[in-house]
Amino acid sequence: MKEGPDIAQIGALIGDPARANMLTALMGGKALTATELAAAGGITLQTASTHLAKLEAGRLLAQRKQGRHRYFTLADDAVGKLLESIMGFAAGRGHLRHQPGPKEPALRKARICYDHLAGDYGVRMLDSLVARGAIDAVGDGLALTAKGEDTFKCIGINVADLKTSRRPLCRSCLDWSERRAHLAGSLGKALLASFFDKGWARRTAGSRSVIFSPEGERRFLALFPVETPVAA
């Protein structure tokens, strides 16, 4: 009998096309009903219920009830990290499910990855924070610096409150489209929430795309500048 973690079980749960589509739909961070997930999976509600039960038993999904309705979310941030990593691996090996279409540029520019900003803007944000010394990149890990606490305070984010959470403050998440890291963890979540609260950006219905307003984009780019290499 083999010992150790059973990766085959997790692989089988994620590997079914309908379940993979339902899990991907939940990467937008919103809680969805079984009916909505059935549509995402391209299956009947009865079949979706069976799949959802398996995913919940495998601790990939969590369920909560509100009145007569049941809503499903990813179980935790670790599931979102796993899915994003698999997406990056699949994209890097050329395993794409469709040809690039009208939504592709928007997804690559800025999108929600579970509860934080991903895409070109997500990578830019982390690069800028590292360049200014707000975050230290040590190997694959990230650590907030003392300068970073002041930086986030100026942005309007109370780091002291975030430190009381059991969730990591900042974490590196591999971006599937950029093949580089963006910022996850409670800081990543707080930053994306602040962009929405300030009216800089909004979610797109039925998509993971994040659309910045012209003013929001101007402010975002000014807040997270990146150095342009000087031509020799």
Secondary structure as the mmCIF struct_conf table of DSSP 4:
data_model
#
loop_
_struct_conf.conf_type_id
_struct_conf.id
_struct_conf.beg_label_comp_id
_struct_conf.beg_label_asym_id
_struct_conf.beg_label_seq_id
_struct_conf.end_label_comp_id
_struct_conf.end_label_asym_id
_struct_conf.end_label_seq_id
BEND BEND1 GLY A 4 GLY A 4
HELX_RH_AL_P HELX_RH_AL_P1 ILE A 7 GLY A 15
BEND BEND2 ASP A 16 ASP A 16
HELX_RH_AL_P HELX_RH_AL_P2 PRO A 17 ALA A 25
HELX_RH_3T_P HELX_RH_3T_P1 LEU A 26 GLY A 28
BEND BEND3 GLY A 29 GLY A 29
STRN STRN1 LEU A 32 THR A 33
HELX_RH_AL_P HELX_RH_AL_P3 ALA A 34 GLY A 41
TURN_TY1_P TURN_TY1_P1 GLY A 42 GLY A 42
BEND BEND4 ILE A 43 ILE A 43
HELX_RH_AL_P HELX_RH_AL_P4 LEU A 45 ALA A 57
TURN_TY1_P TURN_TY1_P2 GLY A 58 ARG A 59
BEND BEND5 LEU A 60 LEU A 60
STRN STRN2 LEU A 61 GLN A 66
TURN_TY1_P TURN_TY1_P3 GLY A 67 ARG A 68
STRN STRN3 HIS A 69 LEU A 74
BEND BEND6 ALA A 75 ASP A 76
HELX_RH_AL_P HELX_RH_AL_P5 ASP A 77 GLY A 92
TURN_TY1_P TURN_TY1_P4 ARG A 93 GLY A 94
BEND BEND7 ARG A 97 HIS A 98
TURN_TY1_P TURN_TY1_P5 PRO A 102 PRO A 102
HELX_RH_AL_P HELX_RH_AL_P6 LYS A 103 LYS A 109
BEND BEND8 ALA A 110 ALA A 110
STRN STRN4 ARG A 111 CYS A 113
TURN_TY1_P TURN_TY1_P6 TYR A 114 ASP A 115
STRN STRN5 HIS A 116 ALA A 118
BEND BEND9 GLY A 119 GLY A 119
HELX_RH_AL_P HELX_RH_AL_P7 ASP A 120 ALA A 131
TURN_TY1_P TURN_TY1_P7 ARG A 132 GLY A 133
BEND BEND10 ALA A 134 ALA A 134
STRN STRN6 ILE A 135 VAL A 138
TURN_TY1_P TURN_TY1_P8 GLY A 139 ASP A 140
STRN STRN7 GLY A 141 LEU A 144
HELX_RH_AL_P HELX_RH_AL_P8 ALA A 146 ILE A 155
TURN_TY1_P TURN_TY1_P9 GLY A 156 GLY A 156
HELX_RH_AL_P HELX_RH_AL_P9 VAL A 159 LYS A 163
TURN_TY1_P TURN_TY1_P10 THR A 164 THR A 164
BEND BEND11 SER A 165 ARG A 167
BEND BEND12 LEU A 169 CYS A 170
STRN STRN8 ARG A 171 LEU A 174
TURN_TY1_P TURN_TY1_P11 TRP A 176 GLU A 178
BEND BEND13 ARG A 179 ARG A 180
STRN STRN9 ALA A 181 ALA A 184
HELX_RH_AL_P HELX_RH_AL_P10 GLY A 185 ASP A 197
TURN_TY1_P TURN_TY1_P12 LYS A 198 GLY A 199
BEND BEND14 TRP A 200 TRP A 200
STRN STRN10 ALA A 201 ARG A 203
HELX_LH_PP_P HELX_LH_PP_P1 THR A 204 THR A 204
TURN_TY1_P TURN_TY1_P13 ALA A 205 GLY A 206
BEND BEND15 SER A 207 ARG A 208
STRN STRN11 SER A 209 SER A 209
STRN STRN12 VAL A 210 PHE A 212
HELX_RH_AL_P HELX_RH_AL_P11 PRO A 214 LEU A 223
BEND BEND16 PHE A 224 PHE A 224
HELX_LH_PP_P HELX_LH_PP_P2 GLU A 227 ALA A 231
#
